[in-house]
Amino acid sequence: MSAIVKISKNVLYLPRYLKRSIVITMDIILCVLCVWLAFYLRLEEFVRFNNINILPVIISVILAIPIFWIIGLYKTMFRFAGSSILFSVAIGSFFYGLIYFTIIGIYGFQGIPRSIGIINPLLLFLVISGSRLTIKYFFLNNFSLKRPKNKKKILIYGAGSAGRQLLASLENNPEMKVVGFLDDNEQFHDQTILGQTVFNPQEIEQLSKLKNIDLVLLALPSISSLKRNQIINNLNTFKIKVKTLPSIQDIVDGKISVADIKDLSIEDLLGREQVKPDLQLMSKNITSKIVLVTGAGGSIGSELCRQIVRLKPKILLLIELNEFALYKIDEELKKQTSNINIIPLIANVQNLSRLEAIFKNFHVDTVYHAAAYKHVPLVEANICEGVKNNVFGTFLLAKTSIIHEVSNFVLVSSDKAVRPTNIMGASKRLAEICVQSLYNEFKFKKTKFAIVRFGNVLQSSGSVIPKFKKQIEEGGPVTLTHPEVTRFFMTLTESSQLVIQAGAMTEACEVFILDMGKSVKIKSLVYKMIKLSGLTIKENINPEGDIEIKTIGLRPGEKLYEELLLGDNPKKTFHEKIQKAQDPFIPLNLLQKELDKMSFFLENNKIYKVKNLLKNLLPTYKSNSEIVDYLYENKQINENHKTNNLNKNKNNIISIK
């Protein structure tokens, strides 16, 4: 037996064409054998090979090998083939039998019983199928990786095409065992598909206990987000891990495999429906234009660039201060397209001479300003740099755009600019005012402005969702700032597409608000993420749970909830996901004086005065924390240290006297 295994192992590592030749030779031998067996069964007596008419053997070989080749039987890797191989053999045998019976059974030859035309195809189907299955299980048992003793028991939710393809793909999986389907279609219930029973999803509780289900795979690529969310909420009740397949847009070749299985994304949990972008709006300010994106290496900026290159601009200018981030997005975009002139430029939006040189050389048509410091606690701890970048960077870029007659300027803003409680939000609101004031002063110029305001982006670098995922993977605890905190969420792709469309809708200088849907309670989201990972929450009623949730308190400048409107009168646009608002601003002559003061305070690191000036300029800014800027704290510490030393010296002088 060991010799056979050794020979088989050598065969396993032969070139593909040699293995195919061996299989074809084997099938020729089986064709000869089946003809001989057909004669034996028909005549009911042993017949020597040399006494058999050679004609049915020749016909069998001439028909079988080309037919099996055409249906792809010789392209199949037997050790990975599933039950589908029997279907392929059956199809090939059917066409073979039809032609063989026509020749032998109907047309006929002298000395050859006509029934051979029926017996031989049946025998050939059996021996070809048997040979494939034998080879498969022989290699599977002798050369497969060691299988775990306890396979994960899987239910596939969805008995449609995707579910059936997934079942076939999992047939040889060493770690997973499919024990049935779940499907909402009542006609499928209690039916058998590819050897697996289809169960009613309402029976999931009994099934999970009866069959010890470890995992549910959602094979529903084409259902709506709302329906998917309902299914996930239903499964959320039980301690079963849930994974999914990509959406129908992601399945290009129509084939589903184990590699396509992925963890549930946060989009699955939110159930947010996306609207198809308006291609006319998308292309209006981009196609055949010279487009500039600041912050091109950031989360929003890079996704804007990905969307823009699909719309075929004449030139795409990537403005980024971070060298590595610029390199990454430049390489990615150049792999994506070779027909567009993509120019990476290391630049700081606060550097006026650099901006002047760029705009003078490239005659920019459209600007998307995404460069900003957006991480609330970091900006709170680095006040001066945050205000410099977010306010003065925007002011200089907008003014340069007006001077160089840019057609369209889009400022990517934030929901934190509405009634801000932190420096990041206040600086973004002041940046909005800068843009509004500049337009109002130079409205006779060519440049139109759009301010686009929206909430949290799921895949952004500052998003808390990846942090939650990592904490769950590490066994907890998951840190929550406050049990009542809520946030708006939107995907990176959708937000970028809506920014581009809103920018194309502006007719002057308008504030656009993206429809973020309903705000989400972060605590509920964390609960869902834990339960759908197949884990339980460690709490008073369940002290033996897997993951603990710790409330650590709101960070400096953080709000319990976010808003998108300063006023209460948003106006609808013709786009269902975009609204307009009219927010107050400061005339440029007055604003310029205040910005000059701000500039002086920033250059001299007068952090307290910077914050006070922001409060004076923005009546809606209500800071909810003390100054936590590191330089401000160090200054106070140093001053206290100097005072203490001075007092000690005085005491020493007094004691000496």
C-alpha positions in Angstrom: 0.0 0.0 0.0 2.9 2.4 0.9 4.3 1.8 -2.6 1.0 2.8 -4.2 0.9 5.9 -2.1 4.4 6.7 -3.1 3.7 6.3 -6.8 0.5 8.4 -6.4 2.5 11.1 -4.7 4.8 11.2 -7.6 1.9 11.4 -10.0 0.4 14.3 -8.0 3.5 16.5 -8.7 3.6 15.7 -12.5 3.0 18.6 -15.0 -0.6 19.2 -15.8 -0.4 17.9 -19.4 1.1 14.6 -18.3 -1.6 14.1 -15.7 -4.2 14.8 -18.4 -2.6 12.3 -20.7 -2.7 9.6 -18.0 -6.4 10.3 -17.4 -7.2 10.1 -21.1 -5.3 6.8 -21.4 -7.2 5.5 -18.4 -10.5 6.5 -20.0 -9.6 4.7 -23.3 -8.9 1.5 -21.2 -12.3 2.0 -19.5 -14.0 2.4 -22.9 -12.5 -1.0 -24.0 -13.5 -2.6 -20.7 -17.1 -1.3 -20.9 -17.5 -2.7 -24.4 -16.2 -6.1 -23.2 -18.5 -6.0 -20.1 -21.5 -5.1 -22.3 -20.9 -8.2 -24.4 -20.5 -10.3 -21.3 -23.8 -9.0 -19.9 -25.6 -9.3 -23.2 -24.4 -12.8 -24.1 -24.4 -14.0 -20.4 -21.1 -15.8 -20.9 -17.4 -15.1 -20.7 -16.1 -13.7 -24.0 -12.4 -13.4 -24.8 -11.1 -10.0 -25.9 -9.8 -11.4 -29.1 -13.2 -12.7 -29.9 -15.0 -9.3 -29.6 -15.8 -7.3 -32.7 -13.3 -4.4 -32.7 -15.8 -1.9 -34.3 -17.8 -1.0 -31.1 -14.6 -0.5 -29.2 -13.2 2.0 -31.9 -16.6 3.8 -32.0 -16.6 4.1 -28.2 -13.2 5.6 -28.0 -13.7 7.9 -30.9 -16.9 9.3 -29.4 -16.1 9.3 -25.6 -12.8 11.1 -25.5 -13.7 14.2 -27.7 -17.1 14.5 -25.9 -15.5 14.4 -22.4 -12.9 16.9 -23.6 -15.5 19.3 -24.9 -17.5 19.3 -21.6 -14.3 20.1 -19.7 -13.9 16.8 -17.9 -10.1 16.8 -18.5 -9.8 20.3 -17.0 -11.2 19.2 -13.6 -8.9 18.6 -10.7 -10.4 15.5 -9.2 -9.2 15.9 -5.7 -11.0 19.3 -5.5 -14.1 18.3 -7.5 -17.4 18.1 -5.7 -20.7 16.4 -6.6 -20.8 18.6 -9.7 -18.4 16.2 -11.3 -21.2 13.6 -11.5 -23.4 16.1 -13.3 -20.6 16.7 -15.8 -20.1 12.9 -16.4 -23.8 12.5 -16.7 -24.1 15.2 -19.4 -21.1 13.7 -21.3 -22.5 10.2 -21.0 -25.9 11.3 -22.2 -24.6 12.7 -25.5 -22.2 9.8 -25.8 -25.1 7.3 -25.3 -27.3 9.2 -27.7 -24.8 9.0 -30.5 -23.5 5.5 -29.6 -27.1 4.1 -29.5 -27.9 5.7 -32.8 -24.9 4.0 -34.5 -25.0 0.6 -32.7 -28.6 0.3 -31.7 -30.5 1.9 -34.6 -28.1 1.8 -37.6 -26.6 -1.5 -36.5 -23.8 -3.8 -37.6 -23.8 -7.5 -38.4 -22.6 -9.6 -35.5 -23.1 -6.8 -32.9 -26.2 -7.1 -30.7 -28.2 -3.8 -30.8 -28.6 -3.8 -27.0 -24.9 -3.1 -26.7 -25.8 0.4 -27.7 -27.8 0.8 -24.5 -25.7 -1.3 -22.1 -22.3 0.2 -23.0 -23.2 3.9 -22.2 -24.7 3.0 -18.9 -21.6 1.0 -17.9 -19.4 3.8 -19.1 -21.2 6.4 -17.0 -20.8 4.2 -13.9 -17.1 3.4 -14.4 -16.1 7.0 -15.3 -18.0 8.4 -12.3 -16.6 5.7 -10.1 -13.1 6.3 -11.2 -13.3 10.1 -10.6 -14.8 9.6 -7.1 -12.2 6.9 -6.2 -9.3 9.1 -7.2 -10.8 12.1 -5.3 -11.3 10.2 -2.0 -7.9 8.4 -2.4 -6.0 11.7 -2.7 -8.2 13.4 -0.1 -7.5 10.7 2.5 -3.8 10.3 1.8 -2.6 13.8 0.8 -4.9 16.4 2.4 -3.9 18.6 5.2 -4.8 17.2 8.6 -8.4 18.0 9.3 -9.5 19.3 12.7 -11.5 16.7 14.7 -14.4 19.1 15.2 -15.4 20.9 12.0 -17.4 24.1 12.3 -21.1 23.4 11.6 -22.5 25.8 9.0 -25.9 26.9 7.9 -26.1 28.8 4.6 -28.8 31.5 4.6 -30.1 31.6 1.0 -30.8 28.5 -1.1 -30.5 30.4 -4.4 -27.7 30.4 -6.9 -25.1 32.0 -4.6 -25.9 29.6 -1.8 -25.7 26.5 -4.0 -22.3 27.7 -5.4 -21.1 28.3 -1.9 -22.1 24.8 -0.8 -20.2 23.3 -3.7 -17.2 25.4 -2.8 -17.3 24.2 0.8 -17.7 20.6 0.0 -14.0 19.8 0.4 -13.3 22.5 3.1 -11.3 20.8 5.9 -12.7 23.2 8.6 -16.3 23.7 7.7 -19.3 21.3 7.3 -22.6 22.5 5.9 -25.5 21.0 7.7 -28.4 22.8 5.8 -29.9 25.9 4.2 -32.0 28.6 5.7 -34.4 30.4 3.3 -37.4 32.8 3.6 -39.1 31.2 0.6 -41.8 28.9 2.0 -41.7 26.8 -1.2 -38.2 25.7 -0.3 -38.9 24.7 3.3 -38.3 21.0 4.1 -37.0 20.4 0.5 -33.6 19.0 -0.3 -31.1 20.9 -2.4 -27.8 19.3 -3.3 -28.2 16.8 -0.4 -29.0 19.5 2.2 -32.3 20.3 3.8 -33.8 23.8 3.6 -35.0 25.0 6.9 -37.4 27.8 8.0 -35.3 30.7 9.5 -37.9 30.8 12.3 -36.5 27.4 13.5 -33.0 28.8 14.0 -33.2 28.5 17.8 -34.0 24.8 17.7 -31.5 24.2 14.9 -28.7 25.9 16.8 -29.2 23.6 19.7 -30.0 20.4 17.8 -27.1 20.7 15.3 -24.7 22.8 17.4 -24.4 25.5 14.7 -21.2 27.5 14.9 -21.7 29.9 11.9 -24.3 31.2 9.6 -23.1 32.3 6.1 -25.3 34.9 4.4 -25.5 34.0 0.7 -27.8 36.8 -0.3 -25.8 39.1 -2.5 -28.7 40.9 -4.2 -31.1 41.7 -1.3 -31.7 45.2 -0.1 -29.8 46.6 2.9 -33.0 46.9 4.8 -33.9 43.2 4.4 -30.3 42.2 5.2 -30.5 44.3 8.4 -33.7 42.6 9.4 -32.1 39.1 8.9 -29.0 40.2 10.9 -31.2 41.5 13.7 -33.0 38.2 13.9 -29.8 36.2 14.0 -28.4 38.7 16.6 -30.6 37.0 19.2 -28.5 33.9 19.2 -24.9 33.1 20.0 -24.0 32.3 16.4 -21.3 34.0 14.4 -22.5 35.5 11.1 -20.4 36.0 7.9 -21.5 37.2 4.5 -20.7 37.2 0.8 -20.0 40.3 -1.2 -22.8 42.4 -2.7 -24.0 41.6 -6.2 -21.9 44.5 -7.6 -18.7 42.8 -6.3 -19.5 39.5 -7.9 -18.2 40.0 -11.4 -17.7 36.5 -12.7 -20.8 35.0 -11.2 -18.9 32.4 -9.1 -18.8 32.2 -5.4 -16.0 30.6 -3.5 -14.8 30.2 0.1 -12.4 33.1 -0.5 -15.4 35.4 -1.0 -16.6 34.8 2.6 -16.0 37.8 4.8 -17.0 39.1 8.2 -20.1 41.3 8.4 -19.2 44.9 7.7 -20.5 47.8 9.6 -22.6 48.7 6.5 -24.4 45.3 7.0 -25.3 46.2 10.6 -26.5 49.8 9.7 -28.7 48.7 6.8 -28.3 52.0 5.0 -29.6 52.0 1.4 -27.3 53.7 -1.1 -28.6 55.7 -4.1 -27.0 55.4 -7.5 -25.0 58.5 -8.3 -26.2 60.9 -11.0 -23.6 60.5 -13.7 -24.3 63.9 -15.2 -23.6 65.6 -11.9 -20.6 63.4 -11.3 -18.9 64.3 -14.5 -19.9 68.0 -14.8 -16.8 69.5 -13.0 -14.4 66.6 -13.7 -14.5 65.1 -17.1 -11.8 66.6 -19.3 -11.1 69.2 -16.6 -7.9 69.9 -14.5 -8.9 68.8 -11.0 -7.0 69.4 -7.8 -7.6 67.5 -4.6 -6.0 68.6 -1.3 -5.4 65.9 1.4 -5.3 63.4 -1.4 -3.6 60.8 0.8 -6.3 61.0 3.5 -9.4 58.8 3.8 -11.8 61.2 2.1 -9.2 62.7 -0.3 -8.0 59.3 -1.5 -11.6 58.1 -2.2 -12.4 61.3 -4.0 -9.4 60.6 -6.2 -10.6 57.1 -6.9 -14.0 58.4 -8.0 -12.4 61.2 -10.0 -10.1 59.0 -12.1 -13.1 57.0 -13.2 -14.6 60.2 -14.6 -11.6 60.8 -16.9 -10.3 64.3 -15.9 -7.6 65.9 -18.2 -5.2 66.2 -15.2 -5.5 65.1 -11.6 -3.3 67.0 -9.1 -2.7 65.3 -5.8 -1.8 67.7 -3.0 -0.6 66.1 0.1 1.9 67.0 2.9 2.5 63.4 4.1 5.1 61.9 1.7 4.1 58.2 2.3 0.4 58.8 2.0 1.0 60.7 -1.3 3.2 57.8 -2.7 0.5 55.2 -1.8 -2.4 57.0 -3.5 -0.3 57.9 -6.5 0.8 54.3 -7.1 -2.7 53.0 -6.6 -4.3 55.5 -9.1 -1.6 54.9 -11.7 -2.3 51.1 -11.5 -6.0 51.9 -11.9 -5.6 53.9 -15.1 -2.8 54.7 -17.5 -4.6 57.2 -19.7 -4.9 60.1 -17.1 -2.1 62.5 -16.2 -1.8 62.1 -12.4 0.6 64.5 -10.8 1.6 64.1 -7.1 2.6 67.3 -5.4 4.0 67.6 -1.9 2.5 70.8 -0.6 1.2 72.5 2.6 -2.0 74.4 2.0 -0.7 77.1 4.4 2.2 77.8 2.0 1.0 80.6 -0.2 4.0 80.7 -2.6 3.7 77.0 -3.2 -0.1 77.3 -3.9 0.5 80.3 -6.3 3.1 78.2 -8.2 0.7 75.2 -8.6 -2.3 77.3 -9.7 -0.2 79.4 -12.1 1.3 76.4 -13.8 -1.7 74.1 -14.1 -4.7 76.5 -14.6 -6.9 74.4 -12.3 -10.7 74.1 -13.1 -12.0 72.3 -10.0 -10.7 72.1 -6.4 -11.8 69.6 -3.8 -10.4 70.7 -0.4 -10.3 67.7 1.9 -7.1 68.6 3.7 -7.9 69.1 7.4 -7.0 67.9 10.9 -10.2 66.1 11.9 -9.4 63.9 14.9 -11.2 65.7 17.8 -8.9 64.8 20.8 -5.7 65.4 18.8 -6.8 68.9 17.6 -8.0 69.7 21.1 -4.4 68.9 22.3 -2.8 70.8 19.4 -5.0 73.9 19.1 -2.7 76.3 17.2 -1.7 73.8 14.5 -5.4 72.7 14.1 -6.6 76.3 13.6 -3.7 77.2 11.3 -4.4 74.2 9.0 -8.2 74.2 9.1 -8.8 77.9 9.0 -5.8 79.6 7.4 -5.2 76.7 5.0 -8.7 77.0 3.7 -8.6 80.8 3.5 -5.4 80.8 1.4 -6.6 78.1 -0.9 -10.0 79.7 -1.5 -8.4 83.1 -2.1 -5.8 81.6 -4.5 -8.6 79.8 -6.3 -10.5 83.1 -6.8 -7.4 84.9 -8.1 -6.6 82.2 -10.6 -10.2 81.9 -11.7 -10.9 78.4 -10.7 -14.5 77.5 -11.8 -15.5 75.3 -8.9 -14.3 75.1 -5.3 -15.7 72.4 -2.9 -14.9 72.5 0.8 -15.3 69.2 2.6 -16.8 70.2 6.0 -18.1 68.3 9.0 -21.2 67.9 11.1 -19.0 69.0 14.0 -19.0 72.5 12.6 -22.6 72.8 13.7 -22.9 74.2 17.3 -19.3 73.1 17.9 -18.1 72.0 21.3 -14.5 71.4 20.3 -11.6 73.2 18.4 -11.9 70.9 15.4 -15.6 71.7 14.9 -15.0 75.4 15.6 -12.1 75.6 13.1 -14.2 73.9 10.5 -17.1 76.3 11.0 -14.7 79.3 10.8 -13.3 77.7 7.6 -16.9 77.7 6.2 -17.3 81.4 7.1 -14.0 82.2 5.4 -15.3 80.7 2.2 -18.6 82.4 2.5 -17.0 85.8 3.2 -14.5 85.5 0.3 -17.3 84.6 -2.2 -19.5 87.5 -0.9 -16.6 90.0 -1.4 -15.6 88.6 -4.9 -19.0 87.3 -6.2 -18.3 89.1 -9.5 -15.4 86.7 -10.1 -15.7 83.3 -11.8 -15.4 81.0 -8.8 -18.4 79.2 -7.4 -18.2 77.6 -3.9 -19.8 74.6 -2.3 -19.5 73.7 1.3 -20.5 70.0 1.9 -21.3 69.0 5.5 -21.7 65.4 6.6 -21.0 63.1 9.6 -18.7 60.1 10.3 -17.3 58.1 7.5 -17.1 54.4 8.3 -13.7 53.5 6.7 -12.0 56.8 7.6 -8.7 56.9 9.5 -10.4 58.5 12.5 -13.4 56.1 12.7 -13.9 54.3 16.0 -15.3 51.2 14.2 -11.9 49.6 13.4 -10.9 50.2 17.0 -14.0 48.3 18.3 -13.3 45.4 15.9 -9.7 45.1 17.1 -10.8 45.2 20.8 -13.3 42.4 20.2 -10.7 40.3 18.4 -8.3 40.8 21.3 -11.0 39.6 23.8 -12.0 43.1 25.1 -12.7 45.2 26.9 -14.5 47.4 24.4 -14.1 51.0 25.5 -17.2 53.2 25.1 -17.0 57.0 25.9 -20.7 57.2 27.0 -23.7 54.8 27.0 -25.9 57.5 25.3 -23.5 58.7 22.6 -24.9 58.7 19.0 -23.4 59.3 15.6 -24.3 59.6 11.9 -22.6 57.2 9.6 -22.0 57.0 5.9 -19.7 54.9 3.7 -16.5 56.3 2.2 -17.7 55.7 -1.4 -21.2 57.2 -0.9 -19.9 60.3 0.9 -17.3 60.9 -1.8 -19.8 60.5 -4.6 -22.3 62.9 -2.9 -19.5 65.5 -2.3 -18.8 65.5 -6.1 -22.5 65.7 -6.9 -23.2 68.5 -4.4 -20.2 70.4 -5.8 -21.7 70.3 -9.2 -25.1 71.6 -8.0 -23.8 74.9 -6.5 -24.8 78.1 -8.3 -23.1 80.6 -6.0 -21.7 79.8 -2.5 -24.0 77.3 -0.9 -23.9 75.0 2.1 -25.0 71.4 1.2 -26.0 68.9 3.9 -25.8 65.2 3.0 -28.7 62.9 4.2 -27.0 60.8 6.8 -30.2 58.9 7.7 -30.9 58.1 11.3 -28.2 58.6 14.0 -26.9 55.4 15.5 -26.5 54.7 19.2 -22.9 53.5 19.5 -23.7 51.2 22.4 -26.3 49.3 20.4 -23.8 49.0 17.5 -21.1 47.6 19.8 -23.7 45.1 21.2 -24.4 43.9 17.6 -20.8 43.6 16.7 -20.0 41.5 19.7 -23.1 39.2 19.3 -22.5 38.7 15.6 -18.9 37.7 16.3 -20.4 34.7 18.1 -19.6 36.1 21.5 -21.5 37.2 24.6 -21.4 40.5 26.6 -19.9 40.3 30.0 -22.3 42.2 32.3 -24.1 41.9 35.6 -26.8 39.5 34.3 -24.1 37.5 32.5 -20.8 37.7 34.5 -19.3 34.8 32.6 -19.7 36.6 29.2 -16.8 36.9 26.7 -16.4 40.7 26.1 -16.7 43.4 28.7 -17.8 47.0 27.8 -16.1 49.7 29.7 -17.4 53.3 29.8 -14.4 55.7 30.0 -16.2 59.1 29.7 -16.4 61.6 26.9 -13.0 62.9 25.7 -12.2 66.6 25.6 -14.4 68.4 23.1 -16.6 65.4 22.4 -20.4 65.7 22.0 -23.0 63.2 23.0 -24.7 63.7 19.6 -23.9 65.5 16.3 -26.1 67.9 14.2 -26.0 68.9 10.6 -28.1 72.1 10.6 -27.5 75.5 12.3 -31.0 76.6 11.5 -34.3 74.7 11.1 -35.0 75.5 7.4 -33.1 73.1 5.1 -34.2 73.3 1.5 -34.6 70.3 -0.7 -32.7 69.9 -3.9 -33.5 67.6 -6.9 -31.2 65.0 -5.4 -32.9 63.0 -2.6 -29.7 62.7 -0.5 -28.6 66.4 -0.7 -30.2 69.4 1.1 -29.2 73.1 1.1 -28.9 75.5 4.1 -28.3 79.2 4.4 -26.0 79.9 7.3 -24.8 83.4 8.5 -21.3 84.7 7.8 -19.0 87.6 8.7 -18.3 90.3 6.0 -14.7 90.0 4.8 -13.5 93.4 6.0 -14.5 92.5 9.6 -13.3 88.9 9.3 -9.9 90.0 8.0 -9.2 92.0 11.1 -10.1 89.1 13.3 -8.0 86.7 11.3 -5.0 89.1 11.6 -5.5 89.0 15.4 -5.8 85.2 15.3 -2.6 84.9 13.2 -0.7 87.0 15.8 -2.0 84.8 18.6 -1.1 81.6 16.7 2.4 82.7 15.9 3.0 83.6 19.6 1.3 80.4 20.9 -1.3 82.4 22.8 -3.5 79.3 23.1 -6.0 80.8 25.6 -6.5 83.9 23.4 -7.0 81.7 20.3 -9.7 79.8 22.0 -11.4 83.0 23.3 -11.3 84.6 19.8 -13.0 81.5 18.4 -15.7 81.9 21.0 -16.1 85.6 20.0 -16.3 84.9 16.3 -18.6 81.9 16.7 -21.5 82.5 19.1 -22.6 78.8 18.7 -19.2 77.5 19.9 -19.7 76.3 23.4 -16.5 74.5 24.6 -17.2 71.6 26.9 -13.7 71.1 28.2 -10.7 73.0 29.7 -7.7 73.6 27.5 -5.7 70.3 27.1 -3.1 71.6 24.6 0.2 70.1 25.6 2.2 73.3 25.2 -0.4 75.2 27.2 -0.1 72.6 30.1 3.7 72.6 29.9 3.7 76.4 30.1 1.6 76.3 33.2 3.7 73.6 34.7 6.9 75.6 33.9 5.4 78.8 35.4 4.3 77.0 38.5 7.8 75.4 38.8 9.4 78.9 38.4 7.1 80.3 41.1 7.9 77.5 43.5 11.7 78.0 42.9 11.3 81.7 43.5 9.5 81.2 46.8 12.2 78.7 47.9 14.9 81.2 47.1 13.1 83.9 49.0 12.8 81.6 52.0 16.5 80.7 51.7 17.4 84.4 51.6 15.2 85.1 54.7 16.7 82.2 56.6 20.3 83.4 55.8 19.4 86.9 57.0 
